[in-house]
Amino acid sequence: MTNVAVLGCGNIARSMARTLRMMRDAGEDVVLYAAAARETERAEAFARAEGFEKAYGSYEAMLADPAVDLVYVATPHSHHVEHMKLCIEAGKAVLCEKAFTGNAQQAEEVLLLAEQKRVLVTEAIWTRYMPSRRLIDEVIASGEIGRVRFLTANLGYPIENSPRIAEPALAGGALLDLGVYALNFASMALGDDVVSIESSAQITEKGVDLTDQIVLEYASGAVAHLSATAACRTDRHGVIYGEKGWLTVDNINNPVQIDIWREDAHVRTVPVPPQFTGYEYEVRACMKALADGAIECPEMPHAETLAIMRRMDELRAAWGVRYPFDPA
């Protein structure tokens, strides 16, 4: 059995709690063990509502519990570095919500500590763990759409007034919350050998990015056009174009359907397996990594996390978007 704890009791933690209940009820070896917040009352209310066995009014107290096996970090981006370090120092495996940290330097610090302490740490960018990723990879590898030359992806939700988006101190902006999915979609299909980047961003009065446009050119000759916005809902589609045809993905944030096209004709639909919530795949990956004694998950290696964080740093620097904790 894997005793799972959540650090932070917001909405995203509720989604994970629902996932864990569904996994448990399906007979999987997972326990909703503990929940921690900075206030005891909030932690207790969350634990009662979501079915956790224990509640802690401090993160440190929960991490001192020897029965905790895996900690899901569900706090704002700006706090991930602090909270992951607490977990690692306590010897607790970590599944941390995306974006992994506020900047690449923080990510490097966390991953170095994890390596030194030999503790499992992985980023909860759920699309990396879903079976849809393998299905897309298989289509590309088969040659059915030919050599990939072009890719588009967009993601947008009307969330600009949420503090986690609006506030620089919380590592706000569309990029770390939404653009990270578009960047990962491109990375999964085309790799990380980027030879040039062009981009632009609409900046809010508070100095964070609201809408992003990103063009990546790869050593292979492929080009990716990516967009993300916190101003409105988009169709969330991704398209991978090859020399023989193309592949469409309905919702890059949680693929529900994959279709193959050739010469304007629909060839076939690739079924995406049913899921509980989609979070179960990252939890299962962590459980397997723990059983194997690994400190990273093959679905989202540390090198990939660092590559995406560095790319986002580069984009923010070009736009003049700085967080209070960014290095000088």
C-alpha positions in Angstrom: 0.0 0.0 0.0 1.1 3.6 -0.8 0.1 6.2 1.8 -0.5 9.4 -0.1 -0.5 12.8 1.5 -1.5 16.2 0.1 0.4 19.3 1.0 -2.0 22.3 0.4 -5.8 21.9 0.5 -7.0 23.9 -2.5 -9.1 22.9 -5.5 -6.4 21.0 -7.3 -5.9 18.9 -4.1 -9.6 18.1 -4.2 -9.2 16.8 -7.7 -6.4 14.6 -6.6 -8.4 13.4 -3.6 -11.3 12.4 -5.9 -8.8 10.5 -8.0 -7.3 8.6 -5.1 -10.8 7.6 -3.9 -11.6 6.2 -7.3 -8.3 4.3 -7.4 -8.9 2.9 -3.9 -12.5 1.9 -4.7 -11.2 0.1 -7.9 -8.9 -2.0 -5.7 -5.6 -0.2 -6.3 -3.1 -0.2 -3.4 -3.4 3.5 -2.5 -4.4 5.1 0.8 -5.8 8.6 1.3 -3.6 9.0 4.3 -3.0 12.6 5.3 -3.7 16.3 4.4 -1.8 19.3 5.6 -2.5 23.0 5.6 -1.1 26.0 7.4 -4.3 26.1 9.7 -5.5 23.0 11.6 -9.1 23.8 11.0 -8.7 24.0 7.3 -6.8 20.7 7.2 -9.3 18.9 9.3 -12.2 20.2 7.2 -10.5 19.1 4.0 -9.6 15.6 5.5 -13.2 15.1 6.6 -14.7 16.1 3.3 -12.2 14.2 1.1 -11.8 11.1 3.2 -8.2 11.4 4.5 -7.3 9.5 7.6 -5.2 12.3 9.2 -5.1 16.1 9.2 -2.1 18.3 10.1 -2.0 22.0 10.8 1.5 22.3 9.5 3.4 20.9 6.7 6.3 20.0 8.9 4.2 18.0 11.2 2.8 15.9 8.4 6.3 15.3 6.9 7.4 14.1 10.3 4.9 11.2 10.1 6.9 8.1 9.2 3.9 6.5 7.5 3.7 9.0 4.7 5.1 7.5 1.5 4.2 10.1 -1.3 3.4 13.8 -1.0 1.4 15.6 -3.6 2.4 19.2 -3.6 -0.6 21.3 -4.5 0.4 24.9 -3.5 1.0 27.8 -5.9 4.0 27.7 -8.3 5.8 30.3 -6.2 5.9 28.0 -3.2 6.9 24.7 -4.9 10.6 25.1 -4.3 10.2 25.6 -0.5 7.7 22.8 -0.1 9.5 20.3 -2.2 12.7 20.9 -0.2 10.8 20.3 3.0 9.6 17.0 1.6 13.0 15.9 0.3 14.7 16.8 3.6 12.1 14.6 5.4 12.8 11.8 2.9 9.4 11.9 1.4 8.8 11.2 -2.3 7.2 14.1 -4.2 4.7 14.5 -6.9 4.6 18.3 -7.5 2.0 20.1 -9.6 3.1 21.9 -12.7 4.8 24.3 -13.3 7.5 22.5 -11.3 8.9 25.7 -9.9 8.9 29.4 -10.5 12.1 29.4 -12.5 14.9 27.0 -13.7 17.3 27.9 -10.9 14.8 26.7 -8.3 14.2 23.5 -10.3 17.9 22.9 -10.4 18.2 23.3 -6.6 15.3 20.9 -6.0 16.6 18.2 -8.3 20.1 18.5 -7.0 18.8 18.0 -3.4 16.7 15.0 -4.5 19.7 13.4 -6.1 21.8 14.0 -3.0 19.1 12.5 -0.7 18.1 9.8 -3.2 14.4 10.8 -3.0 11.8 10.4 -5.8 10.7 13.8 -7.2 8.6 14.2 -10.3 6.5 16.9 -12.0 2.7 16.4 -12.2 2.3 17.5 -15.8 -0.4 14.9 -16.3 -0.3 14.8 -20.1 3.2 13.2 -19.9 1.8 10.2 -18.1 -1.5 9.6 -20.0 -1.8 6.7 -22.4 -2.7 9.3 -25.1 1.0 10.3 -25.2 2.0 6.7 -26.1 -0.7 6.5 -28.7 0.5 9.8 -30.4 4.1 8.6 -30.3 3.1 5.3 -31.9 1.3 7.1 -34.8 4.3 9.3 -35.5 6.8 6.4 -35.2 4.7 4.3 -37.6 5.3 6.8 -40.4 1.5 6.9 -41.1 1.5 10.7 -41.4 5.1 10.8 -42.7 7.9 13.0 -41.5 6.6 15.6 -39.1 7.1 19.2 -40.4 4.7 21.4 -38.5 2.7 21.5 -35.2 0.1 23.8 -33.7 -1.3 23.8 -30.2 -3.4 26.2 -28.1 -4.8 26.3 -24.6 -6.9 29.0 -23.1 -9.3 29.5 -20.2 -10.9 32.7 -18.8 -8.9 32.8 -15.5 -7.1 36.1 -15.7 -8.6 37.3 -12.4 -7.5 34.3 -10.4 -4.7 35.4 -8.0 -2.5 32.5 -9.2 -2.6 34.1 -12.7 -2.7 37.7 -11.8 0.0 38.1 -9.2 3.7 38.1 -9.9 4.5 37.0 -6.4 2.6 33.8 -7.1 4.5 33.2 -10.4 1.4 34.3 -12.3 0.8 34.6 -16.0 -0.5 32.3 -18.7 2.9 30.7 -19.5 3.5 28.7 -16.3 -0.2 27.7 -15.9 -1.3 27.1 -19.5 1.6 27.6 -21.9 3.5 24.8 -20.1 1.0 22.4 -21.6 1.5 23.7 -25.2 5.3 23.5 -24.7 5.1 20.0 -23.4 2.8 19.0 -26.3 5.5 20.2 -28.7 8.3 18.6 -26.7 6.6 15.2 -26.7 6.2 15.3 -30.5 9.3 17.1 -31.6 11.9 16.8 -28.8 13.9 19.6 -27.3 16.5 20.4 -30.0 15.2 23.9 -30.6 17.4 26.1 -32.8 15.4 29.3 -32.7 12.5 30.9 -30.8 10.3 33.8 -31.7 7.5 35.0 -29.4 5.3 37.8 -28.1 3.1 38.3 -25.1 0.4 40.6 -24.0 1.4 41.9 -20.6 -1.0 42.9 -17.8 -0.8 46.0 -15.7 0.7 43.9 -12.9 3.5 42.7 -15.3 2.5 39.1 -16.0 1.7 37.6 -19.4 -2.0 37.3 -20.3 -1.8 35.9 -23.9 1.3 34.2 -25.4 2.4 33.4 -29.0 5.4 31.2 -29.4 7.2 29.9 -32.5 9.8 27.2 -32.1 12.1 25.9 -34.9 13.8 22.6 -34.4 17.0 21.1 -35.8 14.9 18.6 -37.7 13.4 21.5 -39.7 10.0 21.1 -38.0 8.2 24.2 -36.7 5.8 24.6 -33.8 3.2 27.4 -33.4 2.0 27.6 -29.8 -0.5 29.9 -28.1 -1.8 30.2 -24.6 -4.2 32.7 -23.0 -5.8 33.3 -19.6 -8.3 35.7 -21.2 -10.7 33.3 -22.9 -11.5 29.7 -23.6 -10.0 28.3 -26.8 -10.7 25.0 -28.7 -7.6 23.5 -27.0 -6.7 21.6 -30.2 -3.3 20.3 -31.2 -2.4 19.3 -34.7 0.7 17.4 -35.8 1.3 17.7 -39.6 3.4 15.3 -41.5 4.3 14.9 -45.2 1.7 12.3 -45.8 -1.1 13.5 -43.5 -1.9 14.9 -40.1 -3.0 14.0 -36.6 -5.5 16.0 -34.5 -5.8 16.0 -30.8 -9.0 17.1 -29.1 -7.8 19.0 -26.0 -4.1 19.0 -25.5 -4.7 19.5 -21.8 -6.5 16.1 -21.5 -6.8 14.4 -24.9 -10.2 12.8 -25.4 -9.9 11.9 -29.1 -7.1 11.4 -31.6 -7.9 11.4 -35.4 -5.7 10.7 -38.4 -6.3 12.6 -41.6 -4.9 12.4 -45.2 -5.7 14.7 -48.1 -8.7 16.2 -46.3 -10.2 12.8 -45.6 -10.6 11.3 -42.2 -8.7 8.0 -42.1 -9.4 6.7 -38.6 -9.9 7.6 -34.9 -7.4 6.3 -32.3 -9.5 5.5 -29.2 -8.3 7.1 -26.0 -8.8 4.7 -23.0 -11.4 5.8 -20.4 -10.0 7.3 -17.2 -11.0 8.2 -13.7 -9.8 11.8 -13.8 -6.5 11.5 -15.7 -4.5 12.1 -12.5 -4.3 8.4 -11.8 -1.6 7.8 -14.4 0.9 10.1 -12.6 0.1 8.5 -9.2 0.6 5.0 -10.7 3.9 6.1 -12.2 5.1 7.3 -8.8 4.0 4.1 -7.1 6.0 2.1 -9.7 9.0 4.4 -9.3 8.9 3.9 -5.5 8.7 0.2 -5.9 11.7 0.3 -8.2 13.7 2.5 -5.9 13.9 5.2 -8.6 14.3 9.0 -8.0 12.6 10.0 -11.3 9.7 8.8 -13.4 10.6 7.8 -17.0 7.4 9.5 -18.2 8.8 12.9 -17.1 12.5 12.7 -16.5 14.2 15.4 -14.6 16.0 16.5 -17.8 12.7 17.2 -19.4 11.4 19.2 -16.5 14.6 21.3 -16.6 14.4 21.8 -20.4 10.8 23.2 -20.1 11.6 25.4 -17.1 14.7 26.9 -19.0 12.5 27.5 -22.0 10.0 29.3 -20.0 12.7 31.4 -18.3 13.9 32.4 -21.8 10.5 33.4 -22.9 9.8 35.4 -19.8 13.1 37.2 -20.2 12.2 38.2 -23.7 8.9 39.5 -22.6 10.2 41.4 -19.5 8.2 39.3 -17.1 9.9 38.9 -13.8 8.9 37.4 -10.5 10.1 38.8 -7.1 12.2 35.7 -6.4 13.9 35.5 -9.9 17.7 35.7 -9.8 19.2 39.1 -10.6 
